[in-house]
Amino acid sequence: MKKIIGVILSIAIIAVLGISAVAEGNVLKVGMEGTYAPYTYHDDTGALTGFEVDVATAIGEKIGYEVEFVEGAWDSLFPALDAGTIDVIMNQVTITEARLETYDFSTPYVYTRPVLIVAADNEDITTFDDLAGKKAAEGLTSNYNAIAQSYGAEIIGQDVFALAVELVKGGEADAVVNDELTYAYWQVTTGDFDSTKIAAKSEDATSSAVVILKGRDELRDAISGAIDELLADGTIAEISRKYFSIDVSQK
C-alpha cells in the first residue's frame, strides 16, 4: 500500500512540475564523443566537460532528470541511438535533410557555418570548388565529409579534428572542411594562428540540436521546451561565451 501511495505521489509531483516521464528511471542517457573540443572533451583532470556537456546538464535540470553521459566514437553514436542504449545524441550534430528522414531534432541551440581550412602556404585552394581531386581529412559519417565529397574531394578518414588539421599541416591532406567555431577554438587553445588558414567560408549557416529517435515525441517536446527556456533566460548564451567568447545560439 505504501509503495502504491509513493507512486501516486511521484506522479502527482511530476504533474505539478510539468515533468514528463521521458526516459527510463529518471535518467537521460546522452551520447557524445568526449574527444571533440570545445563541444565534448576531457579537461586536464580527466573530467568530461564542454559546451554540450553543460547544455545537457542544464536540460536535465529543467526536466528533472539525471544526465548520464555515454561516450563513444562518432560512428558508434547513431547505432547506439538506434539500439536504444542511449536516449539522445549531443555532439554538435547538424540538422540535415537526410538525418531528418530517420531522426527527430530538438529546438536548435547552435548556429555556425562550414569553413575550408588549408595550410597557410596553400595558394591552390581558395574556394570549395577547388576541392575537386584534392584530399580532405574528414570524419567518415560527418556532414562535413558530405560537403567535401560534394565538391569532388577524396576523403581521408579522420574523426578527430585536431588530428585532421595535423594531416593538413603535414601535407598528407590538402584540406579540412569543418565548423568555424571548432577551428577558432582550436587556434585559441593551441596558440597556432600561423600554420593554417581559412580558404573559404560557406554562405549557408547550419544549425545543431539534440538528436532523438522518431516516435519519442514526449522526449523531443520535453527537451525542446527546456531549450526554449534556456535560450530565453540567457543560460545557453552564458554557456556559449564560456567556451567560445561569443553567443553561438543566435543565427
C-alpha positions as semicolon CSV with decimal commas, in nm:
position;residue;x (nm);y (nm);z (nm)
1;M;0,000;0,000;0,000
2;K;0,281;0,240;0,092
3;K;0,451;0,162;-0,241
4;I;0,131;0,244;-0,433
5;I;0,088;0,571;-0,242
6;G;0,452;0,657;-0,316
7;V;0,400;0,601;-0,686
8;I;0,084;0,816;-0,682
9;L;0,272;1,094;-0,503
10;S;0,558;1,075;-0,753
11;I;0,315;1,105;-1,042
12;A;0,147;1,399;-0,873
13;I;0,480;1,574;-0,821
14;I;0,574;1,518;-1,184
15;A;0,239;1,659;-1,295
16;V;0,280;1,969;-1,078
17;L;0,632;2,034;-1,203
18;G;0,535;1,970;-1,564
19;I;0,794;1,695;-1,595
20;S;0,720;1,409;-1,832
21;A;0,845;1,054;-1,794
22;V;1,071;1,093;-2,094
23;A;1,346;0,844;-2,016
24;E;1,379;0,527;-1,814
25;G;1,443;0,558;-1,443
26;N;1,457;0,940;-1,450
27;V;1,794;0,915;-1,624
28;L;1,860;1,073;-1,961
29;K;2,144;0,890;-2,139
30;V;2,329;1,135;-2,361
31;G;2,569;1,001;-2,624
32;M;2,875;1,204;-2,720
33;E;3,232;1,155;-2,834
34;G;3,423;1,316;-2,549
35;T;3,702;1,399;-2,796
36;Y;3,551;1,696;-2,984
37;A;3,656;2,013;-2,804
38;P;3,504;2,250;-2,716
39;Y;3,177;2,060;-2,751
40;T;3,264;1,739;-2,563
41;Y;3,612;1,666;-2,430
42;H;3,816;1,584;-2,120
43;D;3,995;1,856;-1,926
44;D;4,341;1,832;-1,767
45;T;4,196;1,640;-1,472
46;G;4,030;1,385;-1,700
47;A;3,679;1,511;-1,630
48;L;3,430;1,521;-1,916
49;T;3,344;1,881;-1,998
50;G;3,247;2,106;-2,287
51;F;2,967;2,316;-2,430
52;E;2,738;2,017;-2,498
53;V;2,804;1,875;-2,151
54;D;2,696;2,200;-1,986
55;V;2,390;2,235;-2,208
56;A;2,288;1,873;-2,146
57;T;2,325;1,923;-1,772
58;A;2,108;2,236;-1,790
59;I;1,843;2,047;-1,989
60;G;1,844;1,769;-1,732
61;E;1,790;2,019;-1,452
62;K;1,498;2,174;-1,640
63;I;1,315;1,846;-1,697
64;G;1,410;1,699;-1,360
65;Y;1,630;1,417;-1,486
66;E;1,977;1,298;-1,401
67;V;2,202;1,309;-1,705
68;E;2,427;1,012;-1,775
69;F;2,694;1,071;-2,039
70;V;2,780;0,776;-2,263
71;E;3,097;0,826;-2,466
72;G;3,173;0,660;-2,795
73;A;3,333;0,712;-3,134
74;W;3,130;0,927;-3,372
75;D;3,047;0,629;-3,595
76;S;2,901;0,443;-3,296
77;L;2,664;0,714;-3,172
78;F;2,380;0,672;-3,420
79;P;2,382;0,289;-3,396
80;A;2,368;0,329;-3,017
81;L;2,067;0,560;-3,052
82;D;1,901;0,314;-3,291
83;A;1,960;0,031;-3,045
84;G;1,818;0,227;-2,752
85;T;2,136;0,216;-2,545
86;I;2,130;0,597;-2,537
87;D;1,831;0,833;-2,540
88;V;1,978;1,122;-2,737
89;I;2,295;1,241;-2,910
90;M;2,451;1,576;-2,820
91;N;2,772;1,617;-3,016
92;Q;2,726;1,931;-3,228
93;V;2,510;1,732;-3,467
94;T;2,400;1,938;-3,766
95;I;2,039;1,918;-3,879
96;T;2,030;1,784;-4,235
97;E;1,753;1,666;-4,466
98;A;1,899;1,315;-4,471
99;R;1,904;1,291;-4,092
100;L;1,551;1,430;-4,064
101;E;1,426;1,130;-4,259
102;T;1,527;0,900;-3,974
103;Y;1,559;1,115;-3,663
104;D;1,388;1,400;-3,482
105;F;1,571;1,708;-3,359
106;S;1,506;1,945;-3,073
107;T;1,496;2,322;-3,093
108;P;1,836;2,427;-3,238
109;Y;2,082;2,589;-2,998
110;V;2,397;2,628;-3,214
111;Y;2,435;2,818;-3,540
112;T;2,757;2,818;-3,737
113;R;2,889;2,770;-4,089
114;P;3,134;2,531;-4,255
115;V;3,479;2,661;-4,345
116;L;3,751;2,528;-4,572
117;I;4,084;2,501;-4,390
118;V;4,416;2,463;-4,571
119;A;4,787;2,505;-4,498
120;A;4,894;2,868;-4,466
121;D;5,109;2,849;-4,779
122;N;4,844;2,676;-4,991
123;E;4,750;2,900;-5,284
124;D;4,585;2,625;-5,493
125;I;4,266;2,603;-5,288
126;T;4,076;2,931;-5,250
127;T;3,716;2,810;-5,296
128;F;3,516;2,496;-5,221
129;D;3,518;2,420;-5,593
130;D;3,896;2,381;-5,573
131;L;3,848;2,066;-5,362
132;A;3,790;1,861;-5,676
133;G;4,057;1,591;-5,688
134;K;4,213;1,707;-5,360
135;K;4,242;1,511;-5,035
136;A;4,021;1,621;-4,744
137;A;4,058;1,485;-4,390
138;E;3,707;1,424;-4,257
139;G;3,505;1,203;-4,025
140;L;3,363;0,928;-4,243
141;T;2,999;0,989;-4,148
142;S;3,006;1,360;-4,071
143;N;2,813;1,622;-4,268
144;Y;3,147;1,790;-4,344
145;N;3,253;1,473;-4,521
146;A;2,940;1,502;-4,733
147;I;3,023;1,864;-4,816
148;A;3,380;1,777;-4,915
149;Q;3,262;1,487;-5,130
150;S;3,002;1,706;-5,299
151;Y;3,288;1,917;-5,433
152;G;3,479;1,614;-5,557
153;A;3,730;1,567;-5,276
154;E;3,898;1,236;-5,196
155;I;3,830;1,159;-4,830
156;I;4,097;1,063;-4,579
157;G;3,912;0,933;-4,273
158;Q;3,990;1,117;-3,951
159;D;3,724;1,179;-3,686
160;V;3,939;1,388;-3,452
161;F;3,956;1,747;-3,573
162;A;4,297;1,826;-3,423
163;L;4,447;1,523;-3,599
164;A;4,277;1,619;-3,924
165;V;4,447;1,959;-3,905
166;E;4,778;1,786;-3,839
167;L;4,730;1,588;-4,162
168;V;4,690;1,918;-4,347
169;K;4,994;2,069;-4,176
170;G;5,199;1,761;-4,265
171;G;5,084;1,755;-4,628
172;E;4,904;1,421;-4,604
173;A;4,576;1,601;-4,672
174;D;4,510;1,916;-4,869
175;A;4,220;2,048;-4,666
176;V;3,969;2,005;-4,385
177;V;3,606;2,111;-4,404
178;N;3,471;2,174;-4,057
179;D;3,290;2,410;-3,827
180;E;3,422;2,767;-3,798
181;L;3,372;2,762;-3,419
182;T;3,571;2,442;-3,379
183;Y;3,855;2,589;-3,582
184;A;3,854;2,914;-3,385
185;Y;3,864;2,718;-3,059
186;W;4,150;2,504;-3,190
187;Q;4,351;2,815;-3,276
188;V;4,296;2,971;-2,934
189;T;4,378;2,658;-2,735
190;T;4,686;2,564;-2,940
191;G;4,807;2,919;-2,996
192;D;4,866;2,817;-3,357
193;F;4,744;3,102;-3,577
194;D;5,008;3,071;-3,848
195;S;5,025;2,713;-3,982
196;T;4,678;2,702;-4,139
197;K;4,414;2,942;-4,267
198;I;4,052;2,960;-4,380
199;A;4,046;2,949;-4,759
200;A;3,670;2,989;-4,790
201;K;3,352;3,016;-4,581
202;S;3,017;2,870;-4,674
203;E;2,733;3,118;-4,716
204;D;2,493;2,873;-4,555
205;A;2,467;2,877;-4,179
206;T;2,393;2,539;-4,026
207;S;2,206;2,463;-3,705
208;S;2,272;2,192;-3,447
209;A;2,040;2,033;-3,194
210;V;1,971;1,727;-2,981
211;V;1,908;1,410;-3,187
212;I;1,619;1,187;-3,082
213;L;1,464;0,876;-3,235
214;K;1,141;0,933;-3,425
215;G;0,843;0,824;-3,222
216;R;0,976;0,958;-2,892
217;D;0,763;1,271;-2,918
218;E;0,732;1,319;-2,544
219;L;1,109;1,322;-2,502
220;R;1,156;1,555;-2,800
221;D;0,896;1,801;-2,672
222;A;1,034;1,798;-2,317
223;I;1,389;1,868;-2,438
224;S;1,275;2,136;-2,684
225;G;1,072;2,304;-2,413
226;A;1,375;2,306;-2,184
227;I;1,597;2,451;-2,459
228;D;1,339;2,722;-2,534
229;E;1,353;2,825;-2,169
230;L;1,733;2,812;-2,158
231;L;1,753;3,031;-2,468
232;A;1,502;3,278;-2,326
233;D;1,667;3,312;-1,986
234;G;2,018;3,352;-2,132
235;T;2,160;3,029;-1,990
236;I;2,278;2,894;-2,326
237;A;2,422;3,233;-2,421
238;E;2,622;3,228;-2,096
239;I;2,746;2,874;-2,163
240;S;2,839;2,978;-2,518
241;R;3,054;3,267;-2,401
242;K;3,231;3,037;-2,157
243;Y;3,365;2,821;-2,441
244;F;3,360;3,047;-2,749
245;S;3,362;3,404;-2,612
246;I;3,054;3,465;-2,831
247;D;2,689;3,361;-2,827
248;V;2,663;3,070;-3,071
249;S;2,291;3,023;-3,009
250;Q;2,197;3,315;-3,238
251;K;2,194;3,300;-3,620
